[in-house]
Amino acid sequence: MDNNPRKVIILSLAATLLGLLLFIFGLSISHKRFILDIIYYLLCTSMVIISSLALYNNYKKEKYIIYLYILCINLFLIVLSSFYIIVNHIL
């Protein structure tokens, strides 16, 4: 199977972008309803986690630093979206 690093990076960034756009879209139409926000949050985090797992598995095969950099960005985005849910719905 062809594991082109450029292809892995582009697909990972696309999955992350798609998850975050879905989260932002969901927040804009949910009007702070808890159930809808949680559904869109779960969809967003699952997309970002799947993207991170793909990066991690490819990092184990090929030690490119950019994989770790994008993993850190994905971790930051998960923390940021979690912070939004906690502040607006739990506190």
Jmol script that loads the backbone (N, CA, C; Angstrom):
load data "model"
ATOM      1  N   MET A   1       0.840  -1.181   0.000  1.00  0.00           N
ATOM      2  CA  MET A   1       0.000   0.000   0.000  1.00  0.00           C
ATOM      3  C   MET A   1       0.881   1.238   0.000  1.00  0.00           C
ATOM      4  N   ASP A   2       0.485   2.211  -0.757  1.00  0.00           N
ATOM      5  CA  ASP A   2       1.266   3.427  -0.905  1.00  0.00           C
ATOM      6  C   ASP A   2       0.962   4.402   0.233  1.00  0.00           C
ATOM      7  N   ASN A   3       1.951   4.671   1.081  1.00  0.00           N
ATOM      8  CA  ASN A   3       1.798   5.617   2.185  1.00  0.00           C
ATOM      9  C   ASN A   3       2.615   6.863   1.893  1.00  0.00           C
ATOM     10  N   ASN A   4       2.152   7.632   0.958  1.00  0.00           N
ATOM     11  CA  ASN A   4       2.803   8.873   0.620  1.00  0.00           C
ATOM     12  C   ASN A   4       2.613   9.862   1.775  1.00  0.00           C
ATOM     13  N   PRO A   5       3.698  10.413   2.357  1.00  0.00           N
ATOM     14  CA  PRO A   5       3.538  11.324   3.505  1.00  0.00           C
ATOM     15  C   PRO A   5       2.694  12.551   3.181  1.00  0.00           C
ATOM     16  N   ARG A   6       2.829  13.047   1.976  1.00  0.00           N
ATOM     17  CA  ARG A   6       2.039  14.219   1.589  1.00  0.00           C
ATOM     18  C   ARG A   6       0.543  13.885   1.589  1.00  0.00           C
ATOM     19  N   LYS A   7       0.205  12.713   1.081  1.00  0.00           N
ATOM     20  CA  LYS A   7      -1.189  12.288   1.036  1.00  0.00           C
ATOM     21  C   LYS A   7      -1.749  12.099   2.450  1.00  0.00           C
ATOM     22  N   VAL A   8      -0.952  11.515   3.338  1.00  0.00           N
ATOM     23  CA  VAL A   8      -1.382  11.303   4.727  1.00  0.00           C
ATOM     24  C   VAL A   8      -1.638  12.640   5.413  1.00  0.00           C
ATOM     25  N   ILE A   9      -0.754  13.596   5.209  1.00  0.00           N
ATOM     26  CA  ILE A   9      -0.898  14.914   5.841  1.00  0.00           C
ATOM     27  C   ILE A   9      -2.125  15.636   5.323  1.00  0.00           C
ATOM     28  N   ILE A  10      -2.318  15.616   4.002  1.00  0.00           N
ATOM     29  CA  ILE A  10      -3.467  16.319   3.416  1.00  0.00           C
ATOM     30  C   ILE A  10      -4.782  15.690   3.870  1.00  0.00           C
ATOM     31  N   LEU A  11      -4.853  14.361   3.875  1.00  0.00           N
ATOM     32  CA  LEU A  11      -6.091  13.713   4.317  1.00  0.00           C
ATOM     33  C   LEU A  11      -6.351  13.924   5.804  1.00  0.00           C
ATOM     34  N   SER A  12      -5.308  13.957   6.596  1.00  0.00           N
ATOM     35  CA  SER A  12      -5.476  14.210   8.023  1.00  0.00           C
ATOM     36  C   SER A  12      -5.973  15.634   8.281  1.00  0.00           C
ATOM     37  N   LEU A  13      -5.376  16.585   7.595  1.00  0.00           N
ATOM     38  CA  LEU A  13      -5.831  17.966   7.747  1.00  0.00           C
ATOM     39  C   LEU A  13      -7.254  18.154   7.223  1.00  0.00           C
ATOM     40  N   ALA A  14      -7.598  17.435   6.158  1.00  0.00           N
ATOM     41  CA  ALA A  14      -8.960  17.527   5.623  1.00  0.00           C
ATOM     42  C   ALA A  14      -9.973  16.952   6.607  1.00  0.00           C
ATOM     43  N   ALA A  15      -9.644  15.838   7.239  1.00  0.00           N
ATOM     44  CA  ALA A  15     -10.557  15.250   8.231  1.00  0.00           C
ATOM     45  C   ALA A  15     -10.723  16.162   9.440  1.00  0.00           C
ATOM     46  N   THR A  16      -9.619  16.781   9.862  1.00  0.00           N
ATOM     47  CA  THR A  16      -9.692  17.723  10.984  1.00  0.00           C
ATOM     48  C   THR A  16     -10.548  18.932  10.623  1.00  0.00           C
ATOM     49  N   LEU A  17     -10.337  19.466   9.437  1.00  0.00           N
ATOM     50  CA  LEU A  17     -11.121  20.620   8.988  1.00  0.00           C
ATOM     51  C   LEU A  17     -12.591  20.265   8.872  1.00  0.00           C
ATOM     52  N   LEU A  18     -12.887  19.098   8.324  1.00  0.00           N
ATOM     53  CA  LEU A  18     -14.275  18.672   8.188  1.00  0.00           C
ATOM     54  C   LEU A  18     -14.945  18.522   9.557  1.00  0.00           C
ATOM     55  N   GLY A  19     -14.241  17.942  10.508  1.00  0.00           N
ATOM     56  CA  GLY A  19     -14.798  17.796  11.849  1.00  0.00           C
ATOM     57  C   GLY A  19     -15.061  19.135  12.516  1.00  0.00           C
ATOM     58  N   LEU A  20     -14.122  20.062  12.379  1.00  0.00           N
ATOM     59  CA  LEU A  20     -14.312  21.374  13.004  1.00  0.00           C
ATOM     60  C   LEU A  20     -15.384  22.205  12.313  1.00  0.00           C
ATOM     61  N   LEU A  21     -15.476  22.101  11.000  1.00  0.00           N
ATOM     62  CA  LEU A  21     -16.549  22.808  10.296  1.00  0.00           C
ATOM     63  C   LEU A  21     -17.913  22.246  10.668  1.00  0.00           C
ATOM     64  N   LEU A  22     -17.978  20.934  10.844  1.00  0.00           N
ATOM     65  CA  LEU A  22     -19.227  20.324  11.291  1.00  0.00           C
ATOM     66  C   LEU A  22     -19.592  20.802  12.689  1.00  0.00           C
ATOM     67  N   PHE A  23     -18.618  20.924  13.566  1.00  0.00           N
ATOM     68  CA  PHE A  23     -18.859  21.409  14.925  1.00  0.00           C
ATOM     69  C   PHE A  23     -19.349  22.866  14.901  1.00  0.00           C
ATOM     70  N   ILE A  24     -18.692  23.703  14.127  1.00  0.00           N
ATOM     71  CA  ILE A  24     -19.099  25.109  14.036  1.00  0.00           C
ATOM     72  C   ILE A  24     -20.489  25.234  13.428  1.00  0.00           C
ATOM     73  N   PHE A  25     -20.770  24.454  12.383  1.00  0.00           N
ATOM     74  CA  PHE A  25     -22.095  24.472  11.769  1.00  0.00           C
ATOM     75  C   PHE A  25     -23.151  24.013  12.766  1.00  0.00           C
ATOM     76  N   GLY A  26     -22.840  22.954  13.498  1.00  0.00           N
ATOM     77  CA  GLY A  26     -23.789  22.455  14.489  1.00  0.00           C
ATOM     78  C   GLY A  26     -24.072  23.452  15.590  1.00  0.00           C
ATOM     79  N   LEU A  27     -23.035  24.158  16.021  1.00  0.00           N
ATOM     80  CA  LEU A  27     -23.240  25.164  17.064  1.00  0.00           C
ATOM     81  C   LEU A  27     -24.062  26.337  16.552  1.00  0.00           C
ATOM     82  N   SER A  28     -23.914  26.651  15.284  1.00  0.00           N
ATOM     83  CA  SER A  28     -24.661  27.799  14.755  1.00  0.00           C
ATOM     84  C   SER A  28     -26.143  27.480  14.584  1.00  0.00           C
ATOM     85  N   ILE A  29     -26.500  26.215  14.374  1.00  0.00           N
ATOM     86  CA  ILE A  29     -27.918  25.900  14.201  1.00  0.00           C
ATOM     87  C   ILE A  29     -28.577  25.343  15.458  1.00  0.00           C
ATOM     88  N   SER A  30     -27.797  25.010  16.481  1.00  0.00           N
ATOM     89  CA  SER A  30     -28.390  24.374  17.659  1.00  0.00           C
ATOM     90  C   SER A  30     -28.968  25.372  18.659  1.00  0.00           C
ATOM     91  N   HIS A  31     -28.519  26.615  18.631  1.00  0.00           N
ATOM     92  CA  HIS A  31     -29.008  27.666  19.547  1.00  0.00           C
ATOM     93  C   HIS A  31     -28.884  27.242  21.008  1.00  0.00           C
ATOM     94  N   LYS A  32     -27.709  26.690  21.363  1.00  0.00           N
ATOM     95  CA  LYS A  32     -27.350  26.305  22.732  1.00  0.00           C
ATOM     96  C   LYS A  32     -28.258  25.249  23.331  1.00  0.00           C
ATOM     97  N   ARG A  33     -28.725  24.318  22.489  1.00  0.00           N
ATOM     98  CA  ARG A  33     -29.438  23.149  23.006  1.00  0.00           C
ATOM     99  C   ARG A  33     -28.402  22.100  23.346  1.00  0.00           C
ATOM    100  N   PHE A  34     -28.482  21.597  24.543  1.00  0.00           N
ATOM    101  CA  PHE A  34     -27.453  20.709  25.076  1.00  0.00           C
ATOM    102  C   PHE A  34     -27.298  19.432  24.252  1.00  0.00           C
ATOM    103  N   ILE A  35     -28.393  18.790  23.915  1.00  0.00           N
ATOM    104  CA  ILE A  35     -28.331  17.510  23.201  1.00  0.00           C
ATOM    105  C   ILE A  35     -27.702  17.687  21.828  1.00  0.00           C
ATOM    106  N   LEU A  36     -28.121  18.694  21.082  1.00  0.00           N
ATOM    107  CA  LEU A  36     -27.552  18.919  19.756  1.00  0.00           C
ATOM    108  C   LEU A  36     -26.082  19.292  19.827  1.00  0.00           C
ATOM    109  N   ASP A  37     -25.723  20.100  20.800  1.00  0.00           N
ATOM    110  CA  ASP A  37     -24.313  20.474  20.945  1.00  0.00           C
ATOM    111  C   ASP A  37     -23.452  19.256  21.267  1.00  0.00           C
ATOM    112  N   ILE A  38     -23.956  18.358  22.096  1.00  0.00           N
ATOM    113  CA  ILE A  38     -23.201  17.155  22.434  1.00  0.00           C
ATOM    114  C   ILE A  38     -23.062  16.245  21.218  1.00  0.00           C
ATOM    115  N   ILE A  39     -24.107  16.130  20.420  1.00  0.00           N
ATOM    116  CA  ILE A  39     -24.032  15.297  19.210  1.00  0.00           C
ATOM    117  C   ILE A  39     -22.969  15.837  18.257  1.00  0.00           C
ATOM    118  N   TYR A  40     -22.996  17.136  18.020  1.00  0.00           N
ATOM    119  CA  TYR A  40     -22.000  17.724  17.115  1.00  0.00           C
ATOM    120  C   TYR A  40     -20.601  17.686  17.730  1.00  0.00           C
ATOM    121  N   TYR A  41     -20.513  17.790  19.028  1.00  0.00           N
ATOM    122  CA  TYR A  41     -19.216  17.673  19.699  1.00  0.00           C
ATOM    123  C   TYR A  41     -18.644  16.269  19.530  1.00  0.00           C
ATOM    124  N   LEU A  42     -19.481  15.257  19.700  1.00  0.00           N
ATOM    125  CA  LEU A  42     -19.018  13.882  19.535  1.00  0.00           C
ATOM    126  C   LEU A  42     -18.592  13.596  18.101  1.00  0.00           C
ATOM    127  N   LEU A  43     -19.343  14.126  17.139  1.00  0.00           N
ATOM    128  CA  LEU A  43     -18.941  13.959  15.741  1.00  0.00           C
ATOM    129  C   LEU A  43     -17.600  14.638  15.462  1.00  0.00           C
ATOM    130  N   CYS A  44     -17.437  15.827  15.988  1.00  0.00           N
ATOM    131  CA  CYS A  44     -16.187  16.571  15.783  1.00  0.00           C
ATOM    132  C   CYS A  44     -15.018  15.844  16.417  1.00  0.00           C
ATOM    133  N   THR A  45     -15.159  15.436  17.654  1.00  0.00           N
ATOM    134  CA  THR A  45     -14.033  14.788  18.323  1.00  0.00           C
ATOM    135  C   THR A  45     -13.712  13.435  17.703  1.00  0.00           C
ATOM    136  N   SER A  46     -14.726  12.723  17.227  1.00  0.00           N
ATOM    137  CA  SER A  46     -14.437  11.437  16.584  1.00  0.00           C
ATOM    138  C   SER A  46     -13.662  11.638  15.287  1.00  0.00           C
ATOM    139  N   MET A  47     -14.004  12.660  14.512  1.00  0.00           N
ATOM    140  CA  MET A  47     -13.252  12.940  13.279  1.00  0.00           C
ATOM    141  C   MET A  47     -11.815  13.322  13.593  1.00  0.00           C
ATOM    142  N   VAL A  48     -11.618  14.148  14.590  1.00  0.00           N
ATOM    143  CA  VAL A  48     -10.269  14.596  14.933  1.00  0.00           C
ATOM    144  C   VAL A  48      -9.460  13.451  15.543  1.00  0.00           C
ATOM    145  N   ILE A  49     -10.091  12.603  16.341  1.00  0.00           N
ATOM    146  CA  ILE A  49      -9.379  11.463  16.927  1.00  0.00           C
ATOM    147  C   ILE A  49      -8.988  10.458  15.847  1.00  0.00           C
ATOM    148  N   ILE A  50      -9.859  10.201  14.894  1.00  0.00           N
ATOM    149  CA  ILE A  50      -9.525   9.303  13.794  1.00  0.00           C
ATOM    150  C   ILE A  50      -8.372   9.869  12.975  1.00  0.00           C
ATOM    151  N   SER A  51      -8.401  11.155  12.746  1.00  0.00           N
ATOM    152  CA  SER A  51      -7.296  11.808  12.039  1.00  0.00           C
ATOM    153  C   SER A  51      -5.994  11.683  12.817  1.00  0.00           C
ATOM    154  N   SER A  52      -6.073  11.847  14.125  1.00  0.00           N
ATOM    155  CA  SER A  52      -4.880  11.737  14.968  1.00  0.00           C
ATOM    156  C   SER A  52      -4.344  10.311  15.000  1.00  0.00           C
ATOM    157  N   LEU A  53      -5.240   9.333  15.028  1.00  0.00           N
ATOM    158  CA  LEU A  53      -4.790   7.942  15.013  1.00  0.00           C
ATOM    159  C   LEU A  53      -4.090   7.584  13.707  1.00  0.00           C
ATOM    160  N   ALA A  54      -4.596   8.094  12.608  1.00  0.00           N
ATOM    161  CA  ALA A  54      -3.933   7.856  11.323  1.00  0.00           C
ATOM    162  C   ALA A  54      -2.540   8.477  11.309  1.00  0.00           C
ATOM    163  N   LEU A  55      -2.428   9.672  11.854  1.00  0.00           N
ATOM    164  CA  LEU A  55      -1.112  10.313  11.928  1.00  0.00           C
ATOM    165  C   LEU A  55      -0.172   9.540  12.838  1.00  0.00           C
ATOM    166  N   TYR A  56      -0.669   9.083  13.957  1.00  0.00           N
ATOM    167  CA  TYR A  56       0.178   8.358  14.904  1.00  0.00           C
ATOM    168  C   TYR A  56       0.675   7.036  14.308  1.00  0.00           C
ATOM    169  N   ASN A  57      -0.217   6.318  13.641  1.00  0.00           N
ATOM    170  CA  ASN A  57       0.186   5.055  13.024  1.00  0.00           C
ATOM    171  C   ASN A  57       1.225   5.279  11.934  1.00  0.00           C
ATOM    172  N   ASN A  58       1.091   6.349  11.179  1.00  0.00           N
ATOM    173  CA  ASN A  58       2.093   6.646  10.158  1.00  0.00           C
ATOM    174  C   ASN A  58       3.380   7.170  10.777  1.00  0.00           C
ATOM    175  N   TYR A  59       3.285   7.819  11.927  1.00  0.00           N
ATOM    176  CA  TYR A  59       4.502   8.275  12.606  1.00  0.00           C
ATOM    177  C   TYR A  59       5.313   7.089  13.116  1.00  0.00           C
ATOM    178  N   LYS A  60       4.635   6.020  13.557  1.00  0.00           N
ATOM    179  CA  LYS A  60       5.367   4.839  14.005  1.00  0.00           C
ATOM    180  C   LYS A  60       6.164   4.209  12.867  1.00  0.00           C
ATOM    181  N   LYS A  61       5.646   4.293  11.628  1.00  0.00           N
ATOM    182  CA  LYS A  61       6.342   3.719  10.480  1.00  0.00           C
ATOM    183  C   LYS A  61       7.458   4.632   9.978  1.00  0.00           C
ATOM    184  N   GLU A  62       7.130   5.904   9.845  1.00  0.00           N
ATOM    185  CA  GLU A  62       8.077   6.890   9.317  1.00  0.00           C
ATOM    186  C   GLU A  62       8.149   8.048  10.303  1.00  0.00           C
ATOM    187  N   LYS A  63       9.312   8.353  10.783  1.00  0.00           N
ATOM    188  CA  LYS A  63       9.483   9.348  11.849  1.00  0.00           C
ATOM    189  C   LYS A  63       9.605  10.765  11.278  1.00  0.00           C
ATOM    190  N   TYR A  64       8.485  11.299  10.779  1.00  0.00           N
ATOM    191  CA  TYR A  64       8.469  12.681  10.313  1.00  0.00           C
ATOM    192  C   TYR A  64       7.970  13.575  11.440  1.00  0.00           C
ATOM    193  N   ILE A  65       8.644  14.680  11.651  1.00  0.00           N
ATOM    194  CA  ILE A  65       8.284  15.612  12.735  1.00  0.00           C
ATOM    195  C   ILE A  65       6.941  16.296  12.469  1.00  0.00           C
ATOM    196  N   ILE A  66       6.589  16.476  11.213  1.00  0.00           N
ATOM    197  CA  ILE A  66       5.336  17.165  10.907  1.00  0.00           C
ATOM    198  C   ILE A  66       4.129  16.373  11.407  1.00  0.00           C
ATOM    199  N   TYR A  67       4.258  15.045  11.493  1.00  0.00           N
ATOM    200  CA  TYR A  67       3.173  14.245  12.053  1.00  0.00           C
ATOM    201  C   TYR A  67       2.927  14.624  13.518  1.00  0.00           C
ATOM    202  N   LEU A  68       3.980  14.799  14.269  1.00  0.00           N
ATOM    203  CA  LEU A  68       3.834  15.196  15.675  1.00  0.00           C
ATOM    204  C   LEU A  68       3.260  16.609  15.800  1.00  0.00           C
ATOM    205  N   TYR A  69       3.685  17.488  14.906  1.00  0.00           N
ATOM    206  CA  TYR A  69       3.182  18.859  14.920  1.00  0.00           C
ATOM    207  C   TYR A  69       1.665  18.879  14.686  1.00  0.00           C
ATOM    208  N   ILE A  70       1.208  18.124  13.708  1.00  0.00           N
ATOM    209  CA  ILE A  70      -0.231  18.084  13.427  1.00  0.00           C
ATOM    210  C   ILE A  70      -0.979  17.370  14.548  1.00  0.00           C
ATOM    211  N   LEU A  71      -0.354  16.380  15.174  1.00  0.00           N
ATOM    212  CA  LEU A  71      -0.969  15.736  16.339  1.00  0.00           C
ATOM    213  C   LEU A  71      -1.176  16.732  17.478  1.00  0.00           C
ATOM    214  N   CYS A  72      -0.200  17.593  17.693  1.00  0.00           N
ATOM    215  CA  CYS A  72      -0.335  18.630  18.730  1.00  0.00           C
ATOM    216  C   CYS A  72      -1.451  19.605  18.386  1.00  0.00           C
ATOM    217  N   ILE A  73      -1.568  19.958  17.125  1.00  0.00           N
ATOM    218  CA  ILE A  73      -2.655  20.845  16.699  1.00  0.00           C
ATOM    219  C   ILE A  73      -4.004  20.165  16.933  1.00  0.00           C
ATOM    220  N   ASN A  74      -4.108  18.882  16.590  1.00  0.00           N
ATOM    221  CA  ASN A  74      -5.358  18.146  16.813  1.00  0.00           C
ATOM    222  C   ASN A  74      -5.703  18.071  18.295  1.00  0.00           C
ATOM    223  N   LEU A  75      -4.715  17.836  19.121  1.00  0.00           N
ATOM    224  CA  LEU A  75      -4.941  17.801  20.567  1.00  0.00           C
ATOM    225  C   LEU A  75      -5.436  19.152  21.078  1.00  0.00           C
ATOM    226  N   PHE A  76      -4.829  20.230  20.594  1.00  0.00           N
ATOM    227  CA  PHE A  76      -5.269  21.567  20.978  1.00  0.00           C
ATOM    228  C   PHE A  76      -6.715  21.819  20.554  1.00  0.00           C
ATOM    229  N   LEU A  77      -7.096  21.374  19.365  1.00  0.00           N
ATOM    230  CA  LEU A  77      -8.462  21.598  18.885  1.00  0.00           C
ATOM    231  C   LEU A  77      -9.480  20.786  19.687  1.00  0.00           C
ATOM    232  N   ILE A  78      -9.097  19.592  20.110  1.00  0.00           N
ATOM    233  CA  ILE A  78      -9.995  18.802  20.962  1.00  0.00           C
ATOM    234  C   ILE A  78     -10.172  19.484  22.313  1.00  0.00           C
ATOM    235  N   VAL A  79      -9.088  19.973  22.878  1.00  0.00           N
ATOM    236  CA  VAL A  79      -9.163  20.678  24.165  1.00  0.00           C
ATOM    237  C   VAL A  79     -10.004  21.945  24.032  1.00  0.00           C
ATOM    238  N   LEU A  80      -9.840  22.660  22.941  1.00  0.00           N
ATOM    239  CA  LEU A  80     -10.592  23.899  22.725  1.00  0.00           C
ATOM    240  C   LEU A  80     -12.088  23.633  22.585  1.00  0.00           C
ATOM    241  N   SER A  81     -12.460  22.634  21.816  1.00  0.00           N
ATOM    242  CA  SER A  81     -13.886  22.326  21.676  1.00  0.00           C
ATOM    243  C   SER A  81     -14.463  21.773  22.979  1.00  0.00           C
ATOM    244  N   SER A  82     -13.676  21.000  23.725  1.00  0.00           N
ATOM    245  CA  SER A  82     -14.136  20.512  25.028  1.00  0.00           C
ATOM    246  C   SER A  82     -14.337  21.664  26.009  1.00  0.00           C
ATOM    247  N   PHE A  83     -13.419  22.619  25.974  1.00  0.00           N
ATOM    248  CA  PHE A  83     -13.535  23.796  26.831  1.00  0.00           C
ATOM    249  C   PHE A  83     -14.813  24.573  26.518  1.00  0.00           C
ATOM    250  N   TYR A  84     -15.140  24.695  25.223  1.00  0.00           N
ATOM    251  CA  TYR A  84     -16.359  25.396  24.838  1.00  0.00           C
ATOM    252  C   TYR A  84     -17.586  24.685  25.400  1.00  0.00           C
ATOM    253  N   ILE A  85     -17.651  23.380  25.264  1.00  0.00           N
ATOM    254  CA  ILE A  85     -18.803  22.622  25.766  1.00  0.00           C
ATOM    255  C   ILE A  85     -18.895  22.743  27.285  1.00  0.00           C
ATOM    256  N   ILE A  86     -17.778  22.638  27.977  1.00  0.00           N
ATOM    257  CA  ILE A  86     -17.796  22.722  29.440  1.00  0.00           C
ATOM    258  C   ILE A  86     -18.247  24.087  29.905  1.00  0.00           C
ATOM    259  N   VAL A  87     -17.707  25.142  29.317  1.00  0.00           N
ATOM    260  CA  VAL A  87     -18.055  26.499  29.764  1.00  0.00           C
ATOM    261  C   VAL A  87     -19.506  26.840  29.460  1.00  0.00           C
ATOM    262  N   ASN A  88     -20.008  26.464  28.307  1.00  0.00           N
ATOM    263  CA  ASN A  88     -21.359  26.879  27.933  1.00  0.00           C
ATOM    264  C   ASN A  88     -22.471  25.975  28.431  1.00  0.00           C
ATOM    265  N   HIS A  89     -22.172  24.749  28.828  1.00  0.00           N
ATOM    266  CA  HIS A  89     -23.250  23.854  29.209  1.00  0.00           C
ATOM    267  C   HIS A  89     -23.119  23.268  30.603  1.00  0.00           C
ATOM    268  N   ILE A  90     -21.926  23.153  31.109  1.00  0.00           N
ATOM    269  CA  ILE A  90     -21.776  22.497  32.403  1.00  0.00           C
ATOM    270  C   ILE A  90     -21.588  23.519  33.520  1.00  0.00           C
ATOM    271  N   LEU A  91     -20.834  24.550  33.296  1.00  0.00           N
ATOM    272  CA  LEU A  91     -20.615  25.562  34.321  1.00  0.00           C
ATOM    273  C   LEU A  91     -21.702  26.600  34.335  1.00  0.00           C
TER     274      LEU A  91
END
end "model"
wireframe off; spacefill off
backbone 0.3
color backbone group
